[in-house]
Amino acid sequence: MLLILSNITKILYKLYYITMPFIYSPDGNDDNVDIKKSKIPRAGNGLYAANDFVRGDFICWYMGFLIVKNMVENNYYDSDYLLKLPNKDLYICAEDEKSCYGRYINDGLSKYASNCRFETYTDIYSAGIKATKKIKKGDELFISYGYEYWSEERRINKLRNADKLFVENMNNENII
């Protein structure tokens, strides 16, 4: 009985605290990126540059619906597509395939160096993906998900040994 009430509470909590805005675009950057099979084995799709970019160029949006911090921290909501907004008690969840193109960017870990970074815009509750170096048309885009993401047991146990070591070094270097 207690388990049933706990599950009902979690469902009601999710329904109550999942907030909008949920902005479906195609996010206006469809000329900047292509979605196709990633070079990373078992990663599914990846995000590829449809144009050349230089350091600092805006590539595409990372948008979705907003989740309050307490839901995530109390394990009422979990997704592989959560991005915390700094200085806000909110996360962006881009789990829905129609939320944005940025949801397809992968972390290359030890095999592929990041060529992008997230830039958050707390005034509009969204984030953008920006180039951190020169990127050629056709290159796959990579971004660091950070130590906090990879250190979860369900994720780190799926990694190759080289990637596990890479994640541990992230922790030692305090890479978020």
GICORSUL-V554808 format. One line per field, one symbol per residue. phi: phi as a letter, one per 30 degrees, with the letter a starting at -180 (. if undefined). psi: psi as a letter, one per 30 degrees, with the letter a starting at -180 (. if undefined). burial: b if it has 24 or more other ideal C-beta (glycine too) atoms within 12 Angstrom, else e. A space follows every 50 residues. Layout:
phi = ???
psi = ???
burial = ???
This chain:
phi = .dddddddddddddddcdccdccccedicddcbbcaedddeididbcbdc bdbcejddcadbblccbdeddddcidbbadccbdddibcbbcccdddcda dedcdccdhddbddbbbdbcbddchabbcbdcadbcejddcbbddjdedd ddedcddcddeddddddddeddchdd
psi = eeeeeeeeeeeeeeeefkllkjjkakgfgffflkklklfkkgfbllkkkf lkllkfkkelljlalkkkeeeefghfkklfgkkkkkglhlkkjhekfgel efffklkfbfekkkgllkjkjffghallkkkflkklkfkkkkkkfleeef fkefeefflleeeeeeeeeeeeghk.
burial = eeeeeeeeeeeeebeebbeeeeeeeebebeebbbbeebebeebeebbbbb bebeeebbbbbbbbbbbbeebbeeebbebebbbbbeeeebbbbbbeeebb bbbbbbbbbeebebbbbbbbeeeebbbbbbbeeebeeebbbbbbbbbebb eeeeebeebeeebeebbeebeeeeee
